[in-house]
Amino acid sequence: MRFLSGSEEILSVDVVPAYIYGRNEFKDEMYVVPELVLRGRRARRRLYDEVARGAHVMQWIKSDPRGYIAIAAQRDQRNDDFRKSVKFVKAWRTSCKDMDESFPLKSFHIEQAVGGYFDTHLDCDIFDAVYEFFCDLPDLIRSARYPDRADRRKKIDEYVERLTDADRTLVDQARDCFLIKLEAIEDSVNIGDLLTACQRERASIVEEYLFDSRIPVLTEERIRITATVLPRQGGFRAYVLNALGLIDVDRKIEFRLRGELPTGCTLSWKVKNDDSSTQPRGEITEHRTYSDPEHTKFRGSHYVECYAVRKGVCIARVRQAVVLREGQ
């Protein structure tokens, strides 16, 4: 059944036959339903045609929708952030489907993954659940892990075993783009912008982000760094790089923390060259930048970031622009 507004489909509902085959531990009815419930909309239409032509015999599968509803209700009673977290991630998925209809991540899979986190972290909040889901997402789409309540021999996420490399790349790049935006947030959060789907292909194989190490950014303190341009033969004196970061090619820069390190913190550094550079870099190293001092070689807009990390959380960060001027 399709519900239209003019020619635009607003809602569609598939009505399928089912019969009761038993009850679950909540004493709710369990059902057997036709296999088409596992198919997407287009695949269902093809299946209808194949069955009508006699080219396919409809298979029937066990289903326990009421059991899943009961489990979700229990999770929500323990922590009402559960449903909020699921809705948040599903809203992101909807945006991804709008961006690319072939986006393969399934809604029910999301609910079970988020629910599993709430089962093991009873007091977690929305940020924790959403962050952990996105950190886990590359693994979630590479192997099935959630048994089907109605038939333990099967898994509800078996579809991930059939995904192509292109399917997984699509999800990985959308996931990276979300986490990059989340990691860049300073004070105010525009949820609409955060949930708007996008894709981000890493500029190099060494490019890293804090979320690769499951380090969330929850800034509560401030740090500052000093970028000292070292002297060079030929009358080039040392000076401190300003906020604009304009500098010539073939100079060396020493990056250091200015002032005291916040109590209980360690420092990490990221050097990111312009994406158009032949060496875009993007690695994250502890204590010092990877090449200390750094050597200016490639024209473009680069940056160096410093992170103060306490107990696995980035509590302060600062960025220094490094812009190699054209024509120098």
Secondary structure, DSSP 4 states (H G I P E B T S, - for coil): -EEEETTEEEEE------EEEEE-TTS-EEEEEEGGGGS-HHHHHHHHHHHHHTS-PPPEEEE-HHHHHHHHHHHHHH-THHHHHHHHHHHHHHHHHHH-TT----HHHHHHHHHHHHHH-TT--HHHHHHHHHHHHHHHTTS---EETTEEEEETTGGGGG--HHHHHHHHHHHHHHHHHHHH--S---HHHHHS------SSTT---GGGGT--B---S--EEEEEEPPBTTTB--EE--TT-EE-SS-EEEEEEESPPPTT-EEEEEEE--TTSS--EEEEEESS-SSSSEE--S-EEEEEEEEEEETTEEEEEEEEEEEEPTT-
